[in-house]
Amino acid sequence: MVILFDLGNVLVFIHPGAFTRHLGIDPAIAYRKYQKRILDIVRKYEGGQRTTDEYLEEMSALFDGHYERSLLREAMLKVIGTPVEGMEELV
């Protein structure tokens, strides 16, 4: 079992824009058209209200099934950046 703590740039740097960038969506369009709905889906997932499969299903529905689940999973992981300096000593 792997547990990932997302503490907003405390353990690892977080790059939210990397999600839509990995999907090839222009940042201005991503912000204007998708940001609010993406954040709603992410909050439910991070809050434990959705499984990973449910998260991916909601993201797929948001983009009208345009992206395969494997690409959405890759995009999700792109958000997680490098460890914050000193993080290894904390964990």
Residue pairs with C-beta under 8 A, 6 or more apart in sequence:
4 80
5 11
6 12
6 14
6 46
6 80
8 14
9 84
10 84
10 87
11 83
11 84
11 87
11 90
11 91
12 80
12 81
12 82
12 83
12 84
12 87
13 81
13 82
13 83
13 84
14 79
14 80
14 81
15 78
15 79
15 80
15 81
16 79
17 27
17 30
18 75
18 78
18 79
18 81
19 38
19 75
19 76
19 78
19 79
20 27
20 30
20 34
20 38
20 75
21 27
21 30
21 78
22 71
22 74
22 75
22 78
23 63
23 67
23 71
23 72
23 75
25 34
34 62
37 62
38 59
38 62
41 50
41 55
41 58
41 59
41 62
42 55
44 50
44 55
44 58
45 52
45 54
45 55
50 58
55 76
56 69
56 72
56 73
56 76
59 67
59 72
59 76
60 67
60 69
60 72
67 75
